[in-house]
Amino acid sequence: MNAIIPPFCLVLSLLLLIGAFAVLAVESPQPGIELHRARVEDDEQYRDLLEQQLDRRRLQRKVLIGSLFGMAVIMAVAGFVAMRPPAPN
C-alpha cells in the first residue's frame, strides 16, 4: 500500500497543476451587457449589485486558482516525503 501513495500523490499534483493552468487560460469574468446598461442609465443600485457580483466572481476565480496551485504543492511535497527509504532494522 505504501508503494502506491507516492506515485498517486505526484500524479494528483500534476493533474492539479494542469487544472490550475487551464483555469488561468480561461478569461477572467468581464462586465456583462446588464452592467453596461446600468452604468449608462445611471441606475446606481442595480449597478452596485452587478459590480458586487462581478467582484465576487473574480475573487472566487482567484481563490480557485490559488487553491489549485496550493494543493498541487502540498501533494507534491507529500509524494516526495512518502518516498523516503525505510529505516534499517
mmCIF file of the C-alpha atoms, coordinates in Angstrom:
data_MODEL
# 
_entry.id   MODEL 
# 
loop_
_atom_site.group_PDB 
_atom_site.id 
_atom_site.type_symbol 
_atom_site.label_atom_id 
_atom_site.label_alt_id 
_atom_site.label_comp_id 
_atom_site.label_asym_id 
_atom_site.label_entity_id 
_atom_site.label_seq_id 
_atom_site.pdbx_PDB_ins_code 
_atom_site.Cartn_x 
_atom_site.Cartn_y 
_atom_site.Cartn_z 
_atom_site.occupancy 
_atom_site.B_iso_or_equiv 
_atom_site.pdbx_formal_charge 
_atom_site.auth_seq_id 
_atom_site.auth_comp_id 
_atom_site.auth_asym_id 
_atom_site.auth_atom_id 
_atom_site.pdbx_PDB_model_num 
ATOM 1  C CA . MET A 1 1  ? 0.000   0.000  0.000   1.00 0.00 ? 1  MET A CA 1 
ATOM 2  C CA . ASN A 1 2  ? 2.837   2.398  0.820   1.00 0.00 ? 2  ASN A CA 1 
ATOM 3  C CA . ALA A 1 3  ? 4.282   1.883  -2.659  1.00 0.00 ? 3  ALA A CA 1 
ATOM 4  C CA . ILE A 1 4  ? 1.091   3.261  -4.221  1.00 0.00 ? 4  ILE A CA 1 
ATOM 5  C CA . ILE A 1 5  ? 0.855   6.502  -2.247  1.00 0.00 ? 5  ILE A CA 1 
ATOM 6  C CA . PRO A 1 6  ? 3.881   8.447  -3.630  1.00 0.00 ? 6  PRO A CA 1 
ATOM 7  C CA . PRO A 1 7  ? 3.029   7.972  -7.326  1.00 0.00 ? 7  PRO A CA 1 
ATOM 8  C CA . PHE A 1 8  ? -0.626  8.697  -6.601  1.00 0.00 ? 8  PHE A CA 1 
ATOM 9  C CA . CYS A 1 9  ? 0.287   11.971 -4.859  1.00 0.00 ? 9  CYS A CA 1 
ATOM 10 C CA . LEU A 1 10 ? 2.607   13.010 -7.696  1.00 0.00 ? 10 LEU A CA 1 
ATOM 11 C CA . VAL A 1 11 ? 0.027   12.202 -10.386 1.00 0.00 ? 11 VAL A CA 1 
ATOM 12 C CA . LEU A 1 12 ? -2.620  14.094 -8.438  1.00 0.00 ? 12 LEU A CA 1 
ATOM 13 C CA . SER A 1 13 ? -0.218  17.029 -8.134  1.00 0.00 ? 13 SER A CA 1 
ATOM 14 C CA . LEU A 1 14 ? 0.322   17.006 -11.883 1.00 0.00 ? 14 LEU A CA 1 
ATOM 15 C CA . LEU A 1 15 ? -3.439  16.918 -12.533 1.00 0.00 ? 15 LEU A CA 1 
ATOM 16 C CA . LEU A 1 16 ? -3.992  19.819 -10.138 1.00 0.00 ? 16 LEU A CA 1 
ATOM 17 C CA . LEU A 1 17 ? -1.328  21.856 -11.955 1.00 0.00 ? 17 LEU A CA 1 
ATOM 18 C CA . ILE A 1 18 ? -2.944  21.100 -15.303 1.00 0.00 ? 18 ILE A CA 1 
ATOM 19 C CA . GLY A 1 19 ? -6.304  22.193 -13.894 1.00 0.00 ? 19 GLY A CA 1 
ATOM 20 C CA . ALA A 1 20 ? -4.831  25.394 -12.458 1.00 0.00 ? 20 ALA A CA 1 
ATOM 21 C CA . PHE A 1 21 ? -3.224  26.362 -15.763 1.00 0.00 ? 21 PHE A CA 1 
ATOM 22 C CA . ALA A 1 22 ? -6.452  25.503 -17.584 1.00 0.00 ? 22 ALA A CA 1 
ATOM 23 C CA . VAL A 1 23 ? -8.378  27.889 -15.329 1.00 0.00 ? 23 VAL A CA 1 
ATOM 24 C CA . LEU A 1 24 ? -5.688  30.533 -15.877 1.00 0.00 ? 24 LEU A CA 1 
ATOM 25 C CA . ALA A 1 25 ? -6.043  30.126 -19.641 1.00 0.00 ? 25 ALA A CA 1 
ATOM 26 C CA . VAL A 1 26 ? -9.748  30.958 -19.470 1.00 0.00 ? 26 VAL A CA 1 
ATOM 27 C CA . GLU A 1 27 ? -10.500 34.660 -19.498 1.00 0.00 ? 27 GLU A CA 1 
ATOM 28 C CA . SER A 1 28 ? -11.483 36.211 -16.170 1.00 0.00 ? 28 SER A CA 1 
ATOM 29 C CA . PRO A 1 29 ? -15.092 37.359 -15.648 1.00 0.00 ? 29 PRO A CA 1 
ATOM 30 C CA . GLN A 1 30 ? -15.857 40.544 -17.557 1.00 0.00 ? 30 GLN A CA 1 
ATOM 31 C CA . PRO A 1 31 ? -18.664 43.079 -17.110 1.00 0.00 ? 31 PRO A CA 1 
ATOM 32 C CA . GLY A 1 32 ? -21.806 41.980 -18.892 1.00 0.00 ? 32 GLY A CA 1 
ATOM 33 C CA . ILE A 1 33 ? -24.303 43.882 -21.005 1.00 0.00 ? 33 ILE A CA 1 
ATOM 34 C CA . GLU A 1 34 ? -26.551 44.418 -17.981 1.00 0.00 ? 34 GLU A CA 1 
ATOM 35 C CA . LEU A 1 35 ? -23.770 46.180 -16.082 1.00 0.00 ? 35 LEU A CA 1 
ATOM 36 C CA . HIS A 1 36 ? -23.022 48.438 -19.059 1.00 0.00 ? 36 HIS A CA 1 
ATOM 37 C CA . ARG A 1 37 ? -26.718 49.219 -19.379 1.00 0.00 ? 37 ARG A CA 1 
ATOM 38 C CA . ALA A 1 38 ? -26.940 50.071 -15.665 1.00 0.00 ? 38 ALA A CA 1 
ATOM 39 C CA . ARG A 1 39 ? -23.945 52.386 -15.995 1.00 0.00 ? 39 ARG A CA 1 
ATOM 40 C CA . VAL A 1 40 ? -25.444 54.199 -18.968 1.00 0.00 ? 40 VAL A CA 1 
ATOM 41 C CA . GLU A 1 41 ? -28.895 54.532 -17.398 1.00 0.00 ? 41 GLU A CA 1 
ATOM 42 C CA . ASP A 1 42 ? -27.408 55.735 -14.055 1.00 0.00 ? 42 ASP A CA 1 
ATOM 43 C CA . ASP A 1 43 ? -29.195 53.010 -12.101 1.00 0.00 ? 43 ASP A CA 1 
ATOM 44 C CA . GLU A 1 44 ? -26.950 53.156 -9.024  1.00 0.00 ? 44 GLU A CA 1 
ATOM 45 C CA . GLN A 1 45 ? -28.495 50.302 -7.008  1.00 0.00 ? 45 GLN A CA 1 
ATOM 46 C CA . TYR A 1 46 ? -28.552 47.842 -9.891  1.00 0.00 ? 46 TYR A CA 1 
ATOM 47 C CA . ARG A 1 47 ? -25.045 48.884 -10.972 1.00 0.00 ? 47 ARG A CA 1 
ATOM 48 C CA . ASP A 1 48 ? -23.715 48.371 -7.440  1.00 0.00 ? 48 ASP A CA 1 
ATOM 49 C CA . LEU A 1 49 ? -25.353 44.939 -7.254  1.00 0.00 ? 49 LEU A CA 1 
ATOM 50 C CA . LEU A 1 50 ? -23.876 43.859 -10.598 1.00 0.00 ? 50 LEU A CA 1 
ATOM 51 C CA . GLU A 1 51 ? -20.440 45.203 -9.688  1.00 0.00 ? 51 GLU A CA 1 
ATOM 52 C CA . GLN A 1 52 ? -20.538 43.277 -6.396  1.00 0.00 ? 52 GLN A CA 1 
ATOM 53 C CA . GLN A 1 53 ? -21.452 40.102 -8.272  1.00 0.00 ? 53 GLN A CA 1 
ATOM 54 C CA . LEU A 1 54 ? -18.593 40.691 -10.725 1.00 0.00 ? 54 LEU A CA 1 
ATOM 55 C CA . ASP A 1 55 ? -16.140 41.285 -7.875  1.00 0.00 ? 55 ASP A CA 1 
ATOM 56 C CA . ARG A 1 56 ? -17.358 38.104 -6.138  1.00 0.00 ? 56 ARG A CA 1 
ATOM 57 C CA . ARG A 1 57 ? -16.864 36.040 -9.316  1.00 0.00 ? 57 ARG A CA 1 
ATOM 58 C CA . ARG A 1 58 ? -13.353 37.464 -9.769  1.00 0.00 ? 58 ARG A CA 1 
ATOM 59 C CA . LEU A 1 59 ? -12.498 36.693 -6.138  1.00 0.00 ? 59 LEU A CA 1 
ATOM 60 C CA . GLN A 1 60 ? -13.858 33.149 -6.472  1.00 0.00 ? 60 GLN A CA 1 
ATOM 61 C CA . ARG A 1 61 ? -11.668 32.626 -9.534  1.00 0.00 ? 61 ARG A CA 1 
ATOM 62 C CA . LYS A 1 62 ? -8.566  33.881 -7.693  1.00 0.00 ? 62 LYS A CA 1 
ATOM 63 C CA . VAL A 1 63 ? -9.308  31.634 -4.718  1.00 0.00 ? 63 VAL A CA 1 
ATOM 64 C CA . LEU A 1 64 ? -9.830  28.644 -7.028  1.00 0.00 ? 64 LEU A CA 1 
ATOM 65 C CA . ILE A 1 65 ? -6.518  29.240 -8.814  1.00 0.00 ? 65 ILE A CA 1 
ATOM 66 C CA . GLY A 1 66 ? -4.673  29.736 -5.529  1.00 0.00 ? 66 GLY A CA 1 
ATOM 67 C CA . SER A 1 67 ? -6.239  26.607 -4.067  1.00 0.00 ? 67 SER A CA 1 
ATOM 68 C CA . LEU A 1 68 ? -5.321  24.503 -7.073  1.00 0.00 ? 68 LEU A CA 1 
ATOM 69 C CA . PHE A 1 69 ? -1.694  25.636 -7.028  1.00 0.00 ? 69 PHE A CA 1 
ATOM 70 C CA . GLY A 1 70 ? -1.514  25.268 -3.243  1.00 0.00 ? 70 GLY A CA 1 
ATOM 71 C CA . MET A 1 71 ? -2.928  21.753 -3.288  1.00 0.00 ? 71 MET A CA 1 
ATOM 72 C CA . ALA A 1 72 ? -0.548  20.814 -6.119  1.00 0.00 ? 72 ALA A CA 1 
ATOM 73 C CA . VAL A 1 73 ? 2.416   21.886 -3.997  1.00 0.00 ? 73 VAL A CA 1 
ATOM 74 C CA . ILE A 1 74 ? 1.074   20.037 -0.955  1.00 0.00 ? 74 ILE A CA 1 
ATOM 75 C CA . MET A 1 75 ? 0.510   16.851 -2.959  1.00 0.00 ? 75 MET A CA 1 
ATOM 76 C CA . ALA A 1 76 ? 3.998   17.043 -4.489  1.00 0.00 ? 76 ALA A CA 1 
ATOM 77 C CA . VAL A 1 77 ? 5.608   17.517 -1.085  1.00 0.00 ? 77 VAL A CA 1 
ATOM 78 C CA . ALA A 1 78 ? 3.537   14.662 0.351   1.00 0.00 ? 78 ALA A CA 1 
ATOM 79 C CA . GLY A 1 79 ? 4.565   12.435 -2.537  1.00 0.00 ? 79 GLY A CA 1 
ATOM 80 C CA . PHE A 1 80 ? 8.252   13.125 -2.069  1.00 0.00 ? 80 PHE A CA 1 
ATOM 81 C CA . VAL A 1 81 ? 8.061   12.771 1.711   1.00 0.00 ? 81 VAL A CA 1 
ATOM 82 C CA . ALA A 1 82 ? 6.302   9.412  1.326   1.00 0.00 ? 82 ALA A CA 1 
ATOM 83 C CA . MET A 1 83 ? 9.162   8.190  -0.906  1.00 0.00 ? 83 MET A CA 1 
ATOM 84 C CA . ARG A 1 84 ? 11.767  8.262  1.852   1.00 0.00 ? 84 ARG A CA 1 
ATOM 85 C CA . PRO A 1 85 ? 13.603  4.984  2.237   1.00 0.00 ? 85 PRO A CA 1 
ATOM 86 C CA . PRO A 1 86 ? 12.561  2.641  5.040   1.00 0.00 ? 86 PRO A CA 1 
ATOM 87 C CA . ALA A 1 87 ? 14.589  2.779  8.216   1.00 0.00 ? 87 ALA A CA 1 
ATOM 88 C CA . PRO A 1 88 ? 17.079  -0.114 8.627   1.00 0.00 ? 88 PRO A CA 1 
ATOM 89 C CA . ASN A 1 89 ? 16.225  -2.566 11.396  1.00 0.00 ? 89 ASN A CA 1 
# 
